[in-house]
Amino acid sequence: MTADDSFGRLDDDDFPAYTMGRAAELLGTTQGFLRAIGDHRLITPLRSAGGHRRYSRYQLRIAARARELVDQGTPIEAACRIIVLEDQLEEAQRLNAEHRRAASPHPAGV
């Protein structure tokens, strides 16, 4: 891998750039919290060659949403399910919008 390849990954939301310790620090939570949401299959961190968990920015955003719900008193199991349902709803709305655009009549001459 060249330096140019590495720098290109800095903008990649899916690149697992954060260690568990750093992820927990950024989120203001514990490593145990990250393990718990992993146990509930909300996020699945990638593993380094040494077996250490590595998190992407996308995964950190999901974990931050889980923490927000838990901080509001939602049990962690329920928080994980809520986030999955929110994600499914967002995807369904995106697909519906695509279908509406595809089905709408195009103006003449376009």
C-alpha positions, -999 to 999 in steps of 0.1 A, spaced: 0 0 0 13 34 -9 10 66 10 -15 78 -16 -37 48 -9 -36 54 28 -45 91 24 -74 82 2 -89 61 30 -92 91 53 -124 101 35 -138 65 35 -166 62 61 -162 24 60 -125 22 66 -119 7 101 -95 34 113 -103 35 150 -92 11 178 -117 2 204 -101 25 230 -101 54 206 -137 48 195 -148 46 232 -129 78 239 -145 96 209 -180 85 219 -175 92 256 -184 57 265 -168 25 277 -152 -3 257 -178 -26 274 -206 -5 257 -190 -11 223 -187 -48 231 -224 -49 241 -237 -33 209 -215 -57 190 -230 -86 210 -264 -74 200 -252 -73 164 -258 -36 159 -223 -32 146 -196 -58 137 -162 -43 139 -135 -55 117 -105 -72 133 -69 -63 128 -43 -90 120 -38 -93 158 -75 -97 164 -82 -63 178 -115 -46 170 -114 -17 146 -143 7 139 -152 29 110 -167 64 111 -200 49 99 -200 24 128 -191 52 153 -222 72 141 -244 41 148 -227 36 182 -233 73 190 -270 69 182 -272 38 204 -255 57 232 -280 86 228 -309 62 232 -293 44 262 -286 77 278 -323 85 275 -331 54 295 -338 29 266 -325 -6 274 -295 -15 251 -314 -44 234 -343 -20 226 -319 7 214 -302 -17 190 -336 -28 176 -348 8 172 -317 17 153 -321 -13 130 -357 -3 124 -347 33 117 -322 21 92 -348 -1 75 -373 28 73 -347 51 58 -338 25 31 -375 19 23 -381 56 20 -351 59 -3 -364 31 -25 -399 46 -26 -385 79 -38 -365 61 -65 -396 43 -77 -416 75 -77 -390 92 -98 -388 63 -122 -426 62 -125 -432 99 -130 -439 110 -165 -410 129 -181 -417 163 -197 -418 163 -235 -385 169 -251 -364 155 -223 
